[in-house]
Amino acid sequence: MTRHETDIVVIGGGTAGVVVAVRLAQRTELHVTLLEAGPSDEGNPLVLDYRRWMELLDSALVRNYEIAPQPFGNSAIRQSRAYVLGGCSSHNSVIAFVPLDADFDHWVRLGADGWSPHDVRPYYDRVLDTVPLMLPPSGSPYSQAFIAAAERAGYPTTDFRQWNGRDAAGWLWFNAKDTTRMSSSVAYLHARAVPLPNLTIEFETVAHALILNDHGECLGVRTSRGEYYASHEVVLACGAIGSPKLLLLSGIGPADHLRALGIPVRHELPGVGQNLVDHIEGVVIWETKTPVAHGDTQFWEAAVFARCDATSPWPEIMIHFGILPFDMHTRAAGFPTPEHGCSMTPNVTHPRSRGTLRLRSADPEVPPIIDPQYFTDPDGYDLQVMIEGIRVARAIAASEPLHSLLAAEVAPGSRGTTEEELRRYIAQTCNTVYHPAGTCRMGSPSDETAVVDPRLRVNGIERLRIADASIFPDMITVNPCITCMMIGERCADFILEDL
Ligand SMILES: Cc1cc2nc3c(=O)[nH]c(=O)nc-3n(C[C@H](O)[C@H](O)[C@H](O)COP(=O)(O)OP(=O)(O)OC[C@H]3O[C@@H](n4cnc5c(N)ncnc54)[C@H](O)[C@@H]3O)c2cc1C
């Protein structure tokens, strides 16, 4: 097997991985090798034009992972992950948010020492100095009507870049410039005026297992294209599905699970693949009286945040407004798709249900078992918030000026009147917002269920860190892409500080 040597290996050229690699390679004394399973995004209009993100769902650059059968909730949901430079930031709908201070106060309470709002703020500043944001250039009149109706329904219009977490509605910010997505690869790599001669990017290179020595040190990684050894450190940035999968394939994880698959246990770490959390999303669809002008964006231009409980530190509901009938799961459940329509997608900002990621096989080519366990929290909190979200959506739809534009609610419509009907509807038609996180949870060094410590070092393994959505101690209120870039910035700083 070909042997390659470098100073730092970053595995996964995705949202966070590109940021780590670029920031480290700016230190010219370090040679950094970035290993990416997919191809480059450069020059590919399907990836670069953010308006085409839904086409990517069916493309060869994306894997749509099946989920395990769900006890309550829609087992037909697919967890979509992009295998291309920039990762899911090359695939997503470019909605850009900085989370609330309350999200990071909560992370600190969960053991993420040093991740307070004050600690993370400079790293968001770095991201936003690099990644340009914009508002929808010519917002649809329907999105405009949604925002105005939300104001009438009690959700004041706000600029989400100045937002303090109160219940509010507004236009979404996009990490994009004109029609080009500002993924981590575009903003951090392709837009660079100065090349990075000490950064090597290996494409179509799939990591199969970490190389560990008998002293619990990570030396490198075995891939489809040879072995890569790092004289200094290895950073795992394969995302909330890929990172726990690679740890498990390397013998790092819950011992029983590894033994059951015949994988030698190199280090028992029970938290690997636990704590899977995701933004679960419902949908309400209306037929509109006239065709919906699509504007020039990605169909999702506006949102509202709402509280169920006035004392909650964050709005428990986020609703995206879509200028299309978003029928991904309603059609299969027998609901009509109108020719002209719009949608609201309430999602639970802080779901309490927790799932798992497990290996199906010791073969790296075999997809893992992703079991989100949607709506299984013992108190039924997630379901109650979702039902309340549908009520908020309907209240906005009943307010002017949106109300006059709508012909009828078609899903759930008359089949979603009682609480019992709504439960059934949600179970049939809910979707993911594609925000899986938490599968290599960060926690205090004394927490045996945590996978990484607050400096992102894998507990019990030397020279190995993780930087991606898998380290989230809990879900944040908002869409997570910019936060994954922030984690990349922090990880690079931790490595440089420890040099
Ligand atoms: C369809 C969709 C829409 C979304 N919309 C939004 C949105 O509008 N706003 C928002 O904030 N968030 C959105 N998200 C979520 C957000 O994009 C992700 O949470 C975030 O990008 C995840 O970043 P990451 O660094 O954790 O992982 P990723 O960006 O997924 O990076 C992982 C990288 O690792 C590589 N990799 C994986 N396994 C291996 C391996 N074995 N060997 C080598 N390389 C490997 C992958 O190819 C990939 O490049 C969306 C996600 C999707 C899928």
The ligand as a Gaussian input file, in Angstrom:
#p B3LYP/6-31G(d) Opt

LIG

0 1
 C      -29.862000      19.020000       1.634000
 C      -29.295000      19.790000       2.777000
 C      -29.749000      21.084000       3.029000
 C      -29.231000      21.788000       4.113000
 N      -29.556000      23.107000       4.256000
 C      -28.892000      23.851000       5.169000
 C      -29.033000      25.263000       5.198000
 O      -29.724000      25.856000       4.362000
 N      -28.364000      25.953000       6.171000
 C      -27.587000      25.339000       7.099000
 O      -27.046000      26.003000       7.977000
 N      -27.421000      23.996000       7.081000
 C      -28.012000      23.252000       6.111000
 N      -27.784000      21.916000       6.039000
 C      -26.918000      21.290000       7.055000
 C      -25.456000      21.659000       6.903000
 O      -25.121000      21.777000       5.538000
 C      -24.608000      20.588000       7.584000
 O      -25.000000      20.482000       8.943000
 C      -23.126000      20.914000       7.568000
 O      -22.731000      21.315000       6.279000
 C      -22.325000      19.705000       8.032000
 O      -20.959000      19.998000       7.993000
 P      -19.883000      18.936000       8.482000
 O      -18.556000      19.595000       8.400000
 O      -20.323000      18.362000       9.772000
 O      -19.970000      17.728000       7.433000
 P      -19.948000      17.701000       5.853000
 O      -20.064000      19.054000       5.273000
 O      -20.958000      16.684000       5.447000
 O      -18.495000      17.170000       5.498000
 C      -18.084000      15.828000       5.583000
 C      -17.077000      15.579000       4.464000
 O      -16.412000      14.366000       4.733000
 C      -16.294000      13.631000       3.534000
 N      -16.207000      12.219000       3.932000
 C      -17.149000      11.491000       4.574000
 N      -16.699000      10.253000       4.808000
 C      -15.428000      10.205000       4.316000
 C      -14.432000       9.211000       4.276000
 N      -14.624000       7.991000       4.788000
 N      -13.234000       9.515000       3.691000
 C      -12.992000      10.752000       3.179000
 N      -13.922000      11.734000       3.195000
 C      -15.124000      11.469000       3.763000
 C      -17.539000      13.980000       2.733000
 O      -17.348000      13.752000       1.355000
 C      -17.705000      15.451000       3.079000
 O      -17.007000      16.272000       2.174000
 C      -28.281000      21.172000       4.981000
 C      -27.828000      19.889000       4.711000
 C      -28.311000      19.209000       3.607000
 C      -27.797000      17.831000       3.322000

